[in-house]
């Protein structure tokens, strides 16, 4: 029975209508969310963090449905519903980047719905995402990278490890998660490649330079052998003094410390080495598609942010290739 905003159940409990509505919508969408989760894990092979991010986007949509008294299944939702949802998200104060992230999650959900024939149409197709600004991180010059590597104190126990690690990061353009999880069994020095496990556990082969191989071998054959390994960490290349893998925070600290010692005032992070790797390749004339493969980007539009070229390089390119500038 319904009494002025509350429902009375047989057990004598009063519940507010919004709570009842939330429970109803939640139960109705629960099966869709479970199926979507399995799809992301099994068919898309996304990491746990990525899966959780997508599911939070759908949770946000169901929250809006409850607040707006919209009781619809995915197949009943139309473009206007999603447009009102995006407007509601914006009114919550979320940034354009966060809004775009949520819209991407909704689009991913409807791809799944079409695949599983949960819905015959995709209302998110014409849904416009807010324009976001791309903020390009600082880039290190080759000379600055050399200065940082030369600032490493090789007399310390971790010196050769840090040198091998930075040489590899710059030589291969690795993410910080990829460098700390790099394994001995993934080194194919005879062929000049390493196997990298990237986002979503996707594997790729990346060429590795002679200097990086040389310093890895020095570290592997000397300093690393002195470390007492913890069980389960035998195959990891870069280890801390406790015999386990380095943390992301430790790699940040190492790089920040070396930038300070090299008197580099730019905002530096492990990602700066990856950005510098790609920028230097493109400035040297590398094909953008090849850079995409080495970085492990699914879309080439993602790679474009790493190809920030200064005005002098653009001018020299025109002078070299454009007939009007010759």
Secondary structure, DSSP 8 states (H G I E B T S, - for coil): -EETTEEE-TTS-EEEHHHHHHHHHHHHHHHHHHHHHHIIIIIS---HHHHHHHHHHHHHHHHHHHHTT----TTT--HHHHHHHHHHHHHTT--HHHHHHHHHHHHHHHHHHHHTTS-SS-TTTT---------------HHHHHHHHHTS-TTSTTHHHHHHHHHHHHHHT--HHHHHT-BGGGEETTTTEEEEE-GGG-EEEEE--HHHHHHHHHHHHTGGGGS---TT-TTBSSB-TTSSB--HHHHHHHHHHHHHHTT--S---HHHHHHHHHHHHHHTT--HHHHHHHHT-SSHHHHGGG----HHHHHHHHHHH-GGG-
